[in-house]
């Protein structure tokens, strides 16, 4: 007999919430078996897909990207080229974000080291409102 888990059991095993498991089902990423009592039952294959989704999400993949990878795999195609392209795009996005955050850090440091003291009637806080 195959080992099957309930939604709570699979969620606990994978360290994700039950609502996330149900969400992935509603999104069509998984299709658990339904027992006679209406409960969802998760077999090894479905649990493996959920584990993959959780790992992909932790690596910054969107649900649409995950969906495409799973569809490729289900069609019998190795999705590794697709995964590599997504990872390269994500790395480029992270690099852009790091550059943006570095610029923001410089602005904040400059404003805390050289606070503007000129205060007009309509000025709430010149440190934030100055154009420097």
N, C-alpha and C positions, 0 to 999 in steps of 0.2 A: 504494500500500500504506500502511496506517495505521501510524504509529509507536507501538510498544508498549514498555513498560519492564518489567523484572523488579521484584520486591519491593525488592531492594537499590537498583536504579536510581531507582525512584520515591521511596524513603525518602531517598536522598542528595539528589535534586533538591529535595525539600520540606523537608529539614532535620529529619526525624523519624526515629524508629528503625524498623527492619524489624519488630520485635515489635509496635510500635504499629499499623503497617499491618495486620498479621495479626489483631490484636485487633479493629480496626474491621471487618474482614471477618467475624470470628466473631460480632460484635455485629449483623451484618446491615446495617451502614451503607454498605458497598460490596460489589460482586459482581464481582471481576475475572474475566477470561476464563481458562480453564485450557487450556494448550497440550497437545499430544499427549504430551510428556515429563512432564506433571504440574506444570510450573512455572506460577506465576501471571503473567498479563500484564495490564498496566495501560495502558489507552488514555487519550486526552486527557480524556474525560468523567470517568472514574474518578479520574484525577489531579486534576481540578478539584474533585471532591467531597472528596478527601483534603485539598486545600489549604484548602477551606472549613472542614472539621472542625478542622484545625490552628489556623486563625485564630479560629474560634469558641471553642475551648478556651482560647486565649491571652487572650480577652476574658472568661473566666470562665463560659462556658456549660457546663452539664452535658451528659453524653452523651444523657440523655433529652430535654433541650431541643433538642440538635442533631438527634436522631432526629425529633422532631416537626416541626422546620423542614424537614428533608429530605423527610418524608412529605407535607407541604403542597405543597412545590415539585413533587414527583413527581405529585401529583394535579392540577397545573396552577394551583394557588392561589399568589398572591404572599404570601410569609411575612413581609413587612416589619412588619405590625402586631404579629404574634407576637414578632418580634425586638425591637421597640421595648418591648413589655411586659416581656419578659425583662430587657432592659437596665435598665429603670426599677426592677425588683425587685432586680437586682444592685447598682445604685447605692444603693438604700435599705439593702441588707445591708452594703455597704462603709461607708456613713455610720454605721451602728450599730457596726460593728467599730472604726472610727476612734474613736468616742466611748468604747467599752470600753477600747481601748488607751490613750487619753488619761487615763482614770481610773486605769488600772494604772500609767502613768508617774508620776502624782501620788503614788500610794501608795508606789512605790519611792523616789521622791525624798524624801518625808517620812521614810521609814524610814532612809535613808542620812544624812540631815541631823540627825535626832533619834534616834539608836539608843537602845534601851532597855537599861539596864545591869542591871536586876534579873534575877538568874538563880537559879532554883529547882533543886532536886535532879533533877526530871524534865524540866527545860528543856534542850533541845539547843542552840537559838539563839534568844534573846529577840527579836532583830530580826525574825525570821520569825513567831514564835509569839505576839507581843503582839497585842492586839486594837485597837491604835491605828490 
